[in-house]
Amino acid sequence: MTAPLSVCVYCGSRDGTDPAYAEAAEALGAAIADHGWRLVYGAGDVGLMGRVARTAQAGGAETFGVIPTHLLQREVGKRDLTSFIVTETMHERKKVMFMNAEAVVVLPGGAGSLDELFEALTWRQLGLHAKPVFLLNVNGYWDKLIALLEHVVASGFAGDDLLGFYSVVPSVEALAEALEKV
């Protein structure tokens, strides 16, 4: 028997202003469970992170959470996961999450989610991995970032290959179809 696909999800520790963000997070959690995949994420119990995890758990999915000590001390960690790892630093957290997944999905989020995304893109640019990275573009959330990345390439600060290091998907349904091919 092969291990289930492990999907690393980067997303906000807040819900954001558009209810569609929370709906997408919950739909993603349900899709992970429905497909028998494993959720790998930042072990938060708040915002979109908490929504993805709770919905995945409710559907019977395996959950693998990674949180640094300083966030655990704020009591934002979701401790009832299948696997719960505590790291010393944020960098270790990102590495453990990334190394325990075959694909990366980025939902709307803030600076932390952007940091995680850019680290995954940088590692890809350096040839350290070939894992697929998906931007779930809920209501055009990532449109301006995509335009910025295109500007970076057009301005000569990255090669055209940067634009192929990620895929933009418009819905959880389209994302699930793409993940089925991983």
ROBA-371297 format. One record per residue (C-alpha): residue in three letters; x, z, y. Coordinates in Angstrom, 3 decimals, decimal comma. Example, Ala and Ser with C-alpha at 12.3 -4.5 7.8 and 13.67 -1.06 7.14 Angstrom:
% ROBA-371297
<node><type>ALA</type><c1>12,300</c1><c3>7,800</c3><c2>-4,500</c2></node>
<node><type>SER</type><c1>13,670</c1><c3>7,140</c3><c2>-1,060</c2></node>
END
This chain:
% ROBA-371297
<node><type>MET</type><c1>0,000</c1><c3>0,000</c3><c2>0,000</c2></node>
<node><type>THR</type><c1>1,357</c1><c3>-0,918</c3><c2>3,409</c2></node>
<node><type>ALA</type><c1>1,336</c1><c3>1,474</c3><c2>6,336</c2></node>
<node><type>PRO</type><c1>-1,312</c1><c3>0,869</c3><c2>8,988</c2></node>
<node><type>LEU</type><c1>-0,367</c1><c3>-0,940</c3><c2>12,170</c2></node>
<node><type>SER</type><c1>0,886</c1><c3>1,597</c3><c2>14,698</c2></node>
<node><type>VAL</type><c1>-0,271</c1><c3>0,811</c3><c2>18,227</c2></node>
<node><type>CYS</type><c1>1,488</c1><c3>2,523</c3><c2>21,129</c2></node>
<node><type>VAL</type><c1>-0,911</c1><c3>2,954</c3><c2>24,036</c2></node>
<node><type>TYR</type><c1>0,296</c1><c3>3,588</c3><c2>27,574</c2></node>
<node><type>CYS</type><c1>-2,437</c1><c3>4,588</c3><c2>30,015</c2></node>
<node><type>GLY</type><c1>-3,441</c1><c3>6,929</c3><c2>32,787</c2></node>
<node><type>SER</type><c1>-3,798</c1><c3>10,683</c3><c2>32,605</c2></node>
<node><type>ARG</type><c1>-6,682</c1><c3>10,148</c3><c2>35,014</c2></node>
<node><type>ASP</type><c1>-9,866</c1><c3>8,127</c3><c2>34,562</c2></node>
<node><type>GLY</type><c1>-9,459</c1><c3>6,009</c3><c2>37,701</c2></node>
<node><type>THR</type><c1>-12,259</c1><c3>4,967</c3><c2>40,026</c2></node>
<node><type>ASP</type><c1>-13,863</c1><c3>2,193</c3><c2>37,978</c2></node>
<node><type>PRO</type><c1>-16,007</c1><c3>3,404</c3><c2>35,034</c2></node>
<node><type>ALA</type><c1>-14,882</c1><c3>0,266</c3><c2>33,172</c2></node>
<node><type>TYR</type><c1>-11,443</c1><c3>1,854</c3><c2>32,695</c2></node>
<node><type>ALA</type><c1>-12,896</c1><c3>4,784</c3><c2>30,743</c2></node>
<node><type>GLU</type><c1>-15,165</c1><c3>2,443</c3><c2>28,804</c2></node>
<node><type>ALA</type><c1>-12,185</c1><c3>0,275</c3><c2>27,838</c2></node>
<node><type>ALA</type><c1>-10,164</c1><c3>3,322</c3><c2>26,759</c2></node>
<node><type>GLU</type><c1>-12,986</c1><c3>4,499</c3><c2>24,518</c2></node>
<node><type>ALA</type><c1>-13,539</c1><c3>0,988</c3><c2>23,154</c2></node>
<node><type>LEU</type><c1>-9,824</c1><c3>0,747</c3><c2>22,351</c2></node>
<node><type>GLY</type><c1>-9,897</c1><c3>4,091</c3><c2>20,536</c2></node>
<node><type>ALA</type><c1>-12,886</c1><c3>2,888</c3><c2>18,513</c2></node>
<node><type>ALA</type><c1>-11,177</c1><c3>-0,439</c3><c2>17,722</c2></node>
<node><type>ILE</type><c1>-8,051</c1><c3>1,360</c3><c2>16,524</c2></node>
<node><type>ALA</type><c1>-10,186</c1><c3>3,474</c3><c2>14,195</c2></node>
<node><type>ASP</type><c1>-12,352</c1><c3>0,556</c3><c2>13,040</c2></node>
<node><type>HIS</type><c1>-9,280</c1><c3>-1,458</c3><c2>12,050</c2></node>
<node><type>GLY</type><c1>-7,576</c1><c3>1,453</c3><c2>10,314</c2></node>
<node><type>TRP</type><c1>-4,656</c1><c3>1,424</c3><c2>12,733</c2></node>
<node><type>ARG</type><c1>-2,648</c1><c3>4,435</c3><c2>13,917</c2></node>
<node><type>LEU</type><c1>-2,670</c1><c3>5,482</c3><c2>17,569</c2></node>
<node><type>VAL</type><c1>0,710</c1><c3>6,382</c3><c2>19,059</c2></node>
<node><type>TYR</type><c1>0,436</c1><c3>7,804</c3><c2>22,565</c2></node>
<node><type>GLY</type><c1>1,554</c1><c3>10,476</c3><c2>25,018</c2></node>
<node><type>ALA</type><c1>-0,457</c1><c3>13,331</c3><c2>23,436</c2></node>
<node><type>GLY</type><c1>-2,523</c1><c3>13,955</c3><c2>26,558</c2></node>
<node><type>ASP</type><c1>-6,049</c1><c3>15,312</c3><c2>26,406</c2></node>
<node><type>VAL</type><c1>-6,983</c1><c3>14,166</c3><c2>29,908</c2></node>
<node><type>GLY</type><c1>-7,906</c1><c3>10,893</c3><c2>31,584</c2></node>
<node><type>LEU</type><c1>-7,746</c1><c3>7,618</c3><c2>29,704</c2></node>
<node><type>MET</type><c1>-5,209</c1><c3>9,098</c3><c2>27,281</c2></node>
<node><type>GLY</type><c1>-7,652</c1><c3>11,736</c3><c2>26,149</c2></node>
<node><type>ARG</type><c1>-10,467</c1><c3>9,211</c3><c2>25,887</c2></node>
<node><type>VAL</type><c1>-8,489</c1><c3>6,845</c3><c2>23,657</c2></node>
<node><type>ALA</type><c1>-7,378</c1><c3>9,700</c3><c2>21,399</c2></node>
<node><type>ARG</type><c1>-10,733</c1><c3>11,461</c3><c2>21,087</c2></node>
<node><type>THR</type><c1>-12,519</c1><c3>8,206</c3><c2>20,280</c2></node>
<node><type>ALA</type><c1>-9,855</c1><c3>7,153</c3><c2>17,769</c2></node>
<node><type>GLN</type><c1>-10,047</c1><c3>10,580</c3><c2>16,120</c2></node>
<node><type>ALA</type><c1>-13,845</c1><c3>10,501</c3><c2>16,004</c2></node>
<node><type>GLY</type><c1>-13,569</c1><c3>7,223</c3><c2>14,095</c2></node>
<node><type>GLY</type><c1>-11,088</c1><c3>8,679</c3><c2>11,616</c2></node>
<node><type>ALA</type><c1>-7,882</c1><c3>7,122</c3><c2>12,949</c2></node>
<node><type>GLU</type><c1>-4,494</c1><c3>8,658</c3><c2>12,415</c2></node>
<node><type>THR</type><c1>-3,105</c1><c3>9,920</c3><c2>15,732</c2></node>
<node><type>PHE</type><c1>0,563</c1><c3>10,382</c3><c2>16,633</c2></node>
<node><type>GLY</type><c1>1,152</c1><c3>12,149</c3><c2>19,937</c2></node>
<node><type>VAL</type><c1>4,409</c1><c3>12,800</c3><c2>21,758</c2></node>
<node><type>ILE</type><c1>4,688</c1><c3>15,142</c3><c2>24,732</c2></node>
<node><type>PRO</type><c1>7,619</c1><c3>16,653</c3><c2>26,643</c2></node>
<node><type>THR</type><c1>7,919</c1><c3>20,420</c3><c2>26,913</c2></node>
<node><type>HIS</type><c1>7,227</c1><c3>20,547</c3><c2>30,653</c2></node>
<node><type>LEU</type><c1>3,836</c1><c3>18,842</c3><c2>30,227</c2></node>
<node><type>LEU</type><c1>2,967</c1><c3>21,001</c3><c2>27,244</c2></node>
<node><type>GLN</type><c1>3,534</c1><c3>24,048</c3><c2>29,433</c2></node>
<node><type>ARG</type><c1>0,826</c1><c3>22,719</c3><c2>31,771</c2></node>
<node><type>GLU</type><c1>-1,527</c1><c3>22,861</c3><c2>28,769</c2></node>
<node><type>VAL</type><c1>-2,489</c1><c3>19,200</c3><c2>28,935</c2></node>
<node><type>GLY</type><c1>-1,393</c1><c3>18,436</c3><c2>25,367</c2></node>
<node><type>LYS</type><c1>-3,896</c1><c3>17,459</c3><c2>22,684</c2></node>
<node><type>ARG</type><c1>-2,730</c1><c3>19,566</c3><c2>19,769</c2></node>
<node><type>ASP</type><c1>-5,254</c1><c3>18,567</c3><c2>17,083</c2></node>
<node><type>LEU</type><c1>-3,556</c1><c3>15,262</c3><c2>16,292</c2></node>
<node><type>THR</type><c1>-2,398</c1><c3>14,017</c3><c2>12,890</c2></node>
<node><type>SER</type><c1>1,188</c1><c3>14,267</c3><c2>14,177</c2></node>
<node><type>PHE</type><c1>2,219</c1><c3>16,176</c3><c2>17,303</c2></node>
<node><type>ILE</type><c1>5,823</c1><c3>15,868</c3><c2>18,509</c2></node>
<node><type>VAL</type><c1>7,328</c1><c3>17,863</c3><c2>21,385</c2></node>
<node><type>THR</type><c1>10,392</c1><c3>16,398</c3><c2>23,131</c2></node>
<node><type>GLU</type><c1>12,743</c1><c3>17,836</c3><c2>25,712</c2></node>
<node><type>THR</type><c1>12,449</c1><c3>14,981</c3><c2>28,213</c2></node>
<node><type>MET</type><c1>10,175</c1><c3>12,160</c3><c2>29,331</c2></node>
<node><type>HIS</type><c1>12,822</c1><c3>9,645</c3><c2>28,261</c2></node>
<node><type>GLU</type><c1>12,834</c1><c3>11,050</c3><c2>24,721</c2></node>
<node><type>ARG</type><c1>9,038</c1><c3>10,892</c3><c2>24,715</c2></node>
<node><type>LYS</type><c1>9,052</c1><c3>7,195</c3><c2>25,610</c2></node>
<node><type>LYS</type><c1>11,670</c1><c3>6,439</c3><c2>22,973</c2></node>
<node><type>VAL</type><c1>9,856</c1><c3>8,313</c3><c2>20,183</c2></node>
<node><type>MET</type><c1>6,544</c1><c3>6,672</c3><c2>21,065</c2></node>
<node><type>PHE</type><c1>8,075</c1><c3>3,213</c3><c2>21,207</c2></node>
<node><type>MET</type><c1>10,111</c1><c3>3,576</c3><c2>18,017</c2></node>
<node><type>ASN</type><c1>7,018</c1><c3>4,652</c3><c2>16,072</c2></node>
<node><type>ALA</type><c1>4,917</c1><c3>1,592</c3><c2>16,910</c2></node>
<node><type>GLU</type><c1>4,790</c1><c3>-2,099</c3><c2>16,094</c2></node>
<node><type>ALA</type><c1>2,886</c1><c3>-3,103</c3><c2>19,235</c2></node>
<node><type>VAL</type><c1>2,381</c1><c3>-1,792</c3><c2>22,769</c2></node>
<node><type>VAL</type><c1>-0,878</c1><c3>-1,813</c3><c2>24,728</c2></node>
<node><type>VAL</type><c1>-0,997</c1><c3>-0,918</c3><c2>28,416</c2></node>
<node><type>LEU</type><c1>-4,305</c1><c3>0,130</c3><c2>29,952</c2></node>
<node><type>PRO</type><c1>-4,781</c1><c3>0,943</c3><c2>33,631</c2></node>
<node><type>GLY</type><c1>-2,575</c1><c3>3,794</c3><c2>34,736</c2></node>
<node><type>GLY</type><c1>-0,251</c1><c3>5,051</c3><c2>37,419</c2></node>
<node><type>ALA</type><c1>3,486</c1><c3>5,490</c3><c2>37,864</c2></node>
<node><type>GLY</type><c1>4,001</c1><c3>6,866</c3><c2>34,357</c2></node>
<node><type>SER</type><c1>2,263</c1><c3>3,910</c3><c2>32,728</c2></node>
<node><type>LEU</type><c1>4,243</c1><c3>1,504</c3><c2>34,904</c2></node>
<node><type>ASP</type><c1>7,472</c1><c3>3,275</c3><c2>33,941</c2></node>
<node><type>GLU</type><c1>6,605</c1><c3>2,922</c3><c2>30,253</c2></node>
<node><type>LEU</type><c1>5,679</c1><c3>-0,747</c3><c2>30,667</c2></node>
<node><type>PHE</type><c1>8,831</c1><c3>-1,615</c3><c2>32,583</c2></node>
<node><type>GLU</type><c1>11,038</c1><c3>0,182</c3><c2>30,087</c2></node>
<node><type>ALA</type><c1>9,457</c1><c3>-1,843</c3><c2>27,255</c2></node>
<node><type>LEU</type><c1>9,959</c1><c3>-5,070</c3><c2>29,239</c2></node>
<node><type>THR</type><c1>13,551</c1><c3>-4,143</c3><c2>30,078</c2></node>
<node><type>TRP</type><c1>14,361</c1><c3>-3,331</c3><c2>26,450</c2></node>
<node><type>ARG</type><c1>12,889</c1><c3>-6,712</c3><c2>25,477</c2></node>
<node><type>GLN</type><c1>14,935</c1><c3>-8,478</c3><c2>28,160</c2></node>
<node><type>LEU</type><c1>18,065</c1><c3>-6,798</c3><c2>26,780</c2></node>
<node><type>GLY</type><c1>17,225</c1><c3>-7,975</c3><c2>23,265</c2></node>
<node><type>LEU</type><c1>16,557</c1><c3>-4,483</c3><c2>21,920</c2></node>
<node><type>HIS</type><c1>13,155</c1><c3>-5,363</c3><c2>20,451</c2></node>
<node><type>ALA</type><c1>10,660</c1><c3>-8,155</c3><c2>19,916</c2></node>
<node><type>LYS</type><c1>7,477</c1><c3>-6,071</c3><c2>19,773</c2></node>
<node><type>PRO</type><c1>4,413</c1><c3>-7,554</c3><c2>21,428</c2></node>
<node><type>VAL</type><c1>3,321</c1><c3>-5,937</c3><c2>24,693</c2></node>
<node><type>PHE</type><c1>-0,296</c1><c3>-6,388</c3><c2>25,782</c2></node>
<node><type>LEU</type><c1>-1,717</c1><c3>-5,715</c3><c2>29,242</c2></node>
<node><type>LEU</type><c1>-5,419</c1><c3>-4,907</c3><c2>28,927</c2></node>
<node><type>ASN</type><c1>-6,568</c1><c3>-6,395</c3><c2>32,223</c2></node>
<node><type>VAL</type><c1>-9,758</c1><c3>-4,407</c3><c2>32,788</c2></node>
<node><type>ASN</type><c1>-11,617</c1><c3>-5,918</c3><c2>35,764</c2></node>
<node><type>GLY</type><c1>-8,403</c1><c3>-7,551</c3><c2>36,976</c2></node>
<node><type>TYR</type><c1>-6,504</c1><c3>-4,248</c3><c2>37,198</c2></node>
<node><type>TRP</type><c1>-3,155</c1><c3>-5,889</c3><c2>36,399</c2></node>
<node><type>ASP</type><c1>-3,629</c1><c3>-9,062</c3><c2>38,489</c2></node>
<node><type>LYS</type><c1>-1,377</c1><c3>-7,910</c3><c2>41,343</c2></node>
<node><type>LEU</type><c1>1,320</c1><c3>-6,722</c3><c2>38,953</c2></node>
<node><type>ILE</type><c1>1,230</c1><c3>-10,074</c3><c2>37,161</c2></node>
<node><type>ALA</type><c1>1,572</c1><c3>-11,817</c3><c2>40,536</c2></node>
<node><type>LEU</type><c1>4,535</c1><c3>-9,561</c3><c2>41,355</c2></node>
<node><type>LEU</type><c1>6,251</c1><c3>-10,396</c3><c2>38,060</c2></node>
<node><type>GLU</type><c1>5,709</c1><c3>-14,100</c3><c2>38,761</c2></node>
<node><type>HIS</type><c1>7,219</c1><c3>-13,546</c3><c2>42,230</c2></node>
<node><type>VAL</type><c1>10,231</c1><c3>-11,791</c3><c2>40,678</c2></node>
<node><type>VAL</type><c1>10,830</c1><c3>-14,853</c3><c2>38,488</c2></node>
<node><type>ALA</type><c1>10,176</c1><c3>-17,342</c3><c2>41,325</c2></node>
<node><type>SER</type><c1>12,632</c1><c3>-15,419</c3><c2>43,517</c2></node>
<node><type>GLY</type><c1>15,362</c1><c3>-15,723</c3><c2>40,912</c2></node>
<node><type>PHE</type><c1>15,608</c1><c3>-12,073</c3><c2>39,867</c2></node>
<node><type>ALA</type><c1>14,525</c1><c3>-12,728</c3><c2>36,280</c2></node>
<node><type>GLY</type><c1>14,342</c1><c3>-15,693</c3><c2>33,978</c2></node>
<node><type>ASP</type><c1>11,118</c1><c3>-17,422</c3><c2>33,014</c2></node>
<node><type>ASP</type><c1>11,321</c1><c3>-15,617</c3><c2>29,686</c2></node>
<node><type>LEU</type><c1>10,189</c1><c3>-12,399</c3><c2>31,409</c2></node>
<node><type>LEU</type><c1>6,691</c1><c3>-13,844</c3><c2>31,692</c2></node>
<node><type>GLY</type><c1>6,616</c1><c3>-14,310</c3><c2>27,919</c2></node>
<node><type>PHE</type><c1>7,507</c1><c3>-10,699</c3><c2>27,153</c2></node>
<node><type>TYR</type><c1>3,894</c1><c3>-9,615</c3><c2>27,605</c2></node>
<node><type>SER</type><c1>0,435</c1><c3>-11,017</c3><c2>26,977</c2></node>
<node><type>VAL</type><c1>-2,549</c1><c3>-10,448</c3><c2>29,229</c2></node>
<node><type>VAL</type><c1>-5,835</c1><c3>-9,816</c3><c2>27,427</c2></node>
<node><type>PRO</type><c1>-9,196</c1><c3>-9,602</c3><c2>29,216</c2></node>
<node><type>SER</type><c1>-11,071</c1><c3>-7,355</c3><c2>26,789</c2></node>
<node><type>VAL</type><c1>-10,695</c1><c3>-4,924</c3><c2>23,918</c2></node>
<node><type>GLU</type><c1>-12,212</c1><c3>-7,566</c3><c2>21,637</c2></node>
<node><type>ALA</type><c1>-9,520</c1><c3>-10,103</c3><c2>22,589</c2></node>
<node><type>LEU</type><c1>-6,880</c1><c3>-7,400</c3><c2>22,238</c2></node>
<node><type>ALA</type><c1>-8,077</c1><c3>-6,482</c3><c2>18,742</c2></node>
<node><type>GLU</type><c1>-7,907</c1><c3>-10,149</c3><c2>17,712</c2></node>
<node><type>ALA</type><c1>-4,333</c1><c3>-10,343</c3><c2>19,000</c2></node>
<node><type>LEU</type><c1>-3,347</c1><c3>-7,096</c3><c2>17,264</c2></node>
<node><type>GLU</type><c1>-4,748</c1><c3>-8,382</c3><c2>13,965</c2></node>
<node><type>LYS</type><c1>-1,993</c1><c3>-11,027</c3><c2>14,073</c2></node>
<node><type>VAL</type><c1>0,856</c1><c3>-8,521</c3><c2>14,537</c2></node>
END
